[in-house]
Amino acid sequence: MTQPFDLSAALAERRQQQRYRQRLQQQAPAGREALVNGQRLLNFCGNDYLGLANHPQLVAAFKKAADEFGVGSGASHLVCGHSHYHHALEEQLAEFCGRPRALLFSTGYMANLGVIQALIGKGDAVFEDRLNHASLIDGGLASGARFRRYQHAHAASLAAQLAGADGRRKLVVTDGVFSMDGDVAPLAELADVCEQHQAWLMVDDAHGFGVLGEQGGGCVAAQRVQARVPVLVGTLGKAFGTFGAFVAGSDELIETLIQFARPYIYTTALPAAVAAATLASLALLREEHWRREKLQSMIAQFRQGAAQRGFQLMDSATPIQPLLIGEDGDALALSQRLLQRGFLISAIRPPTVPEGTARLRITLSAAHEPEDIDRLIESL
Ligand SMILES: *Cc1c(COP(=O)(O)O)cnc(C)c1O
């Protein structure tokens, strides 16, 4: 039978470019170690930065709520999928972020699509950092607003673009911690520029929440700009160790999202048990400062060891510590050799990162031990 589309050419091209993606089957829970094909590996590529994804208190909270509410939420939040666990989590996340309200989304990808589409449309303008996460880029493009990218973490580049912009509403969108580089957006400078040009600032702090700031309040807390970032997005699948996402902001912002954010309205609510587990993780994340302290010491140890050996590290003070390689094939080969030596580290290649910047994205966690870091540096 002839096919209406030729899918094979694009697949063959991707293979030939050394960009073919493959999935490994995990045989163990997220954590310090992974188990793949029966081989034990030290896991240096997850986002479970505080080691909470398999914490017994989270698992217990999940089981208890599953006994009470079952597995599926059964409907969207607006129809009948919203439980007291969801509600309590929203209230506690709002308090954690120092904002009047928070709203849960089923994933971070959908939160970003939903917020951008609810806030701007045709006739408006959106300005995004070049290295923003794909969900922010997609949200901007799908909104129908005029779409512009400014130079990475460069407030002056943003200012130049805003100065020439017409657009009724202007929304500036940035990652808090950049997911593939590990550096942090200059939020105070971006907020200055936004205030000068009557633009709104939206920050997606997927990798900063739980990790940065004294209480884990993320990059807005660490940079003391809470009051200057009206739209704040966090995800729950990383340091929180569970699943889902939230938006924190004013009462009007949250009501606007409930009324108009399509990826909020037209999707099934997160399972109540996930919300219950996240309540447990939020409590641990706030109380157990030692997790952030241990993570910081792993980061310091890695950077020090890597610098002593003359590795080219990127300018990152976060648990994302990429080793820039360049060519796609080289990054892939290194990742495979590390796998043979017992390390799980993925090769991140275009289009996830710009051309010529393939890298090993090494991520550190409070679940790691000092000897793990030593072994990693030795093997690199
Ligand atoms: C992981 C990530 C997301 C997506 O979150 P999910 O809950 O996994 O869909 C959004 N933004 C950034 C910056 C991320 O790193």
The ligand as a MOL file (V3000), in Angstrom:
LIG
                    3D

  0  0  0     0  0            999 V3000
M  V30 BEGIN CTAB
M  V30 COUNTS 15 15 0 0 0
M  V30 BEGIN ATOM
M  V30 1 C 10.5260 20.2800 32.3500 0
M  V30 2 C 10.1910 21.6680 31.9560 0
M  V30 3 C 8.8860 22.0250 31.6170 0
M  V30 4 C 7.8030 20.9990 31.4050 0
M  V30 5 O 7.3000 20.5210 32.5960 0
M  V30 6 P 6.4990 19.1410 32.5920 0
M  V30 7 O 5.7350 19.1550 33.8510 0
M  V30 8 O 7.5510 18.0840 32.5380 0
M  V30 9 O 5.6330 19.1370 31.3740 0
M  V30 10 C 8.6050 23.3480 31.4100 0
M  V30 11 N 9.5680 24.2960 31.4910 0
M  V30 12 C 10.8500 23.9860 31.7650 0
M  V30 13 C 11.8590 25.0720 31.8500 0
M  V30 14 C 11.1960 22.6650 32.0050 0
M  V30 15 O 12.4640 22.3490 32.2380 0
M  V30 END ATOM
M  V30 BEGIN BOND
M  V30 1 1 1 2
M  V30 2 1 2 3
M  V30 3 2 2 14
M  V30 4 1 3 4
M  V30 5 2 3 10
M  V30 6 1 4 5
M  V30 7 1 5 6
M  V30 8 2 6 7
M  V30 9 1 6 8
M  V30 10 1 6 9
M  V30 11 1 10 11
M  V30 12 2 11 12
M  V30 13 1 12 13
M  V30 14 1 12 14
M  V30 15 1 14 15
M  V30 END BOND
M  V30 END CTAB
M  END
